[in-house]
Amino acid sequence: MQFAIKTLISAVIIVLISEISKRFSIVGGILASLPLVSFLAIIWLYLDTKDIKPIIALSESIFWLVIPSLLFFVIFPILLKKGVAFWSSFGISAGVMIVFYFIMVKILQYFNVIDKI
């Protein structure tokens, strides 16, 4: 039951942001830029475990791994403005982001900022 509630709340938030974005892109952008998924993950993790150690680790990981995700939001609109098709722009941007996730994880592991996966 708890899993179903988590899924429902998460889905409602995503649909709500999508619908608001159709009418008010700036409001949708504000809502989408909020770390809602991170907030929910932290809350669900705490409610499930009542242990702050994994919450600390998750919070620190989120902080460092936001950096590669920002590449998507830099590259994607640039490609669209240059006339690259939506799906190609999306795929290229996501691909670059994924590559930089792997690079960032390796860097963070090298400096012992995060645990080995």
C-alpha positions as CSV (number, residue, x, y, z in Angstrom):
1,M,0.0,0.0,0.0
2,Q,2.8,2.4,0.9
3,F,4.4,1.7,-2.5
4,A,1.2,2.5,-4.3
5,I,0.8,5.8,-2.4
6,K,4.4,6.8,-3.2
7,T,3.8,6.0,-6.9
8,L,0.5,8.0,-7.0
9,I,2.0,11.1,-5.3
10,S,5.0,11.0,-7.6
11,A,2.8,10.6,-10.7
12,V,0.4,13.4,-9.7
13,I,3.3,15.8,-9.3
14,I,4.8,15.0,-12.7
15,V,1.4,15.3,-14.5
16,L,0.6,18.5,-12.6
17,I,3.9,20.1,-13.7
18,S,3.3,19.0,-17.3
19,E,-0.2,20.5,-17.3
20,I,0.9,23.8,-15.7
21,S,3.8,24.1,-18.2
22,K,1.3,24.0,-21.1
23,R,-0.1,27.3,-19.9
24,F,2.6,29.0,-17.9
25,S,6.1,27.9,-19.0
26,I,7.9,29.9,-16.3
27,V,5.7,28.4,-13.5
28,G,6.3,25.0,-14.9
29,G,10.0,25.7,-15.1
30,I,10.1,26.8,-11.5
31,L,8.2,23.7,-10.4
32,A,10.3,21.4,-12.5
33,S,13.5,22.9,-11.3
34,L,12.6,22.3,-7.7
35,P,14.3,19.1,-6.4
36,L,10.9,17.5,-5.9
37,V,12.1,14.0,-6.8
38,S,15.0,14.5,-4.4
39,F,12.7,15.7,-1.7
40,L,10.4,12.8,-2.2
41,A,13.2,10.3,-2.2
42,I,14.6,11.7,1.0
43,I,11.2,11.7,2.7
44,W,10.4,8.1,1.5
45,L,13.9,6.9,2.6
46,Y,13.5,8.5,6.0
47,L,10.0,7.1,6.5
48,D,11.2,3.6,5.4
49,T,14.4,3.5,7.5
50,K,14.4,6.3,10.1
51,D,18.2,6.2,9.6
52,I,19.9,9.5,8.7
53,K,23.1,7.9,7.4
54,P,21.7,6.9,4.0
55,I,19.9,10.3,3.9
56,I,23.2,12.1,4.3
57,A,24.8,9.9,1.6
58,L,21.9,10.5,-0.7
59,S,21.9,14.2,-0.1
60,E,25.6,14.5,-0.8
61,S,25.4,12.3,-3.9
62,I,22.5,14.4,-5.2
63,F,24.5,17.6,-4.8
64,W,27.5,16.4,-6.8
65,L,25.4,14.6,-9.5
66,V,23.3,17.7,-10.3
67,I,26.3,19.0,-12.1
68,P,26.2,16.6,-15.0
69,S,22.4,16.8,-15.2
70,L,22.8,20.5,-15.9
71,L,24.6,19.7,-19.2
72,F,21.3,18.4,-20.6
73,F,19.6,21.8,-20.0
74,V,22.5,23.6,-21.7
75,I,22.9,21.4,-24.7
76,F,19.2,20.6,-25.4
77,P,17.9,24.1,-26.2
78,I,21.1,25.0,-28.1
79,L,20.5,22.0,-30.4
80,L,16.8,22.9,-30.8
81,K,17.7,26.5,-31.7
82,K,20.1,25.2,-34.3
83,G,17.3,23.3,-36.0
84,V,18.2,19.8,-34.8
85,A,15.0,17.7,-34.6
86,F,13.4,17.3,-31.1
87,W,14.2,13.6,-30.6
88,S,17.7,13.9,-31.9
89,S,18.4,16.9,-29.7
90,F,16.9,15.0,-26.7
91,G,18.9,11.9,-27.4
92,I,22.2,13.7,-27.9
93,S,21.7,15.8,-24.8
94,A,20.7,12.8,-22.7
95,G,23.7,10.9,-24.1
96,V,26.2,13.6,-23.2
97,M,24.6,13.9,-19.8
98,I,24.9,10.1,-19.2
99,V,28.6,10.1,-20.3
100,F,29.3,13.0,-17.9
101,Y,27.4,11.1,-15.1
102,F,29.9,8.3,-15.5
103,I,32.8,10.7,-15.6
104,M,31.6,12.5,-12.5
105,V,31.1,9.3,-10.5
106,K,34.6,8.2,-11.4
107,I,36.0,11.6,-10.3
108,L,34.0,11.5,-7.0
109,Q,35.1,7.9,-6.3
110,Y,38.8,8.8,-7.0
111,F,38.6,11.6,-4.4
112,N,36.6,9.4,-2.0
113,V,33.7,11.8,-2.0
114,I,31.2,9.0,-2.7
115,D,31.4,5.2,-2.1
116,K,32.2,2.8,-4.8
117,I,29.2,1.6,-6.7
